[in-house]
Amino acid sequence: MEQTERIKQINQYIESVVLIAIVVIYGWVTFERNFIWRDEPTTWSDTVNKSFGKARPHNNLGVAYTEKGLIEKAVPEIKEALRLKPDFINAHISLGNAYMKIGLTDMAILQYMEALRLKPDYGEVYVNLGNVYIKKGMIEQAIDEYKKGISLKPGYVPAHVNLASAYGLKELTEDAILEYKLALKLETDNPDIYYNLGLSYEQLAKGYELRAMSYEQKDFINKAINEYKKTLMLNPDDLQARERMKRLMSH
């Protein structure tokens, strides 16, 4: 149950970043901050028509289609961008994201690896790779990629959050807590991170016998409650956090 919830959390985080195609728990990370405008595909289609022979508008149109779930339209546009500019790093990332959207994980890996061949110090792309490995159930490999991303970009919140979630899947709960705390130092207003931290404290509490609640178990439960309270302060509509908090407070 707890593991299923953690998988759900990391998938939600991952999908929101890839769909946004710009930042982050927030999704398949696309790292297109300098390239993407949040306009409708029709706007970019018009730009493509007015910018004949330019790669960037094709890429941006492909990303817009990806955001709409129109992968059959996205892929040809991104491939056209790469035909015009084969070393267009962000287009390789965009194509990888499009493939991820429809579950073509191996093809996504090839695109992310090509992006890293062109720019080996592109830390965020290692997070994308980690996300692919999570989807494939290859948790150890995902952890390695997230760590590479953090080594290159220590302040990148999704790398810490996804690494924490991967630790959670491996039941390395204390390691997960450390990463969530690091993420919160960088981004203090993200309710999802507080929620995941609460789940982690709950997991630690379950490591103790329920028949005679120890001081340590009570401490972890109180910490979980506090994290759920912080979650609700930022997102009062989070029903899961509210229910978990009520259940813990009723003990």
Secondary structure, DSSP 8 states (H G I E B T S, - for coil): -HHHHHHHHHHHHHHHHHHHTS----BS----TTT-----HHHHHHHHHHSTT-HHHHHHHHHHHHHTT-HHHHHHHHHHHHHH-TT-HHHHHHHHHHHHHTT-HHHHHHHHHHHHHH-TT-HHHHHHHHHHHHHTT-HHHHHHHHHHHHHH-TT-HHHHHHHHHHHHHTT-HHHHHHHHHHHHHH-TT-HHHHHHHHHHHHHHHTTS-SSS--HHHHHHHHHHHHHHHHHHHH-TT-HHHHHHHHHHHT-
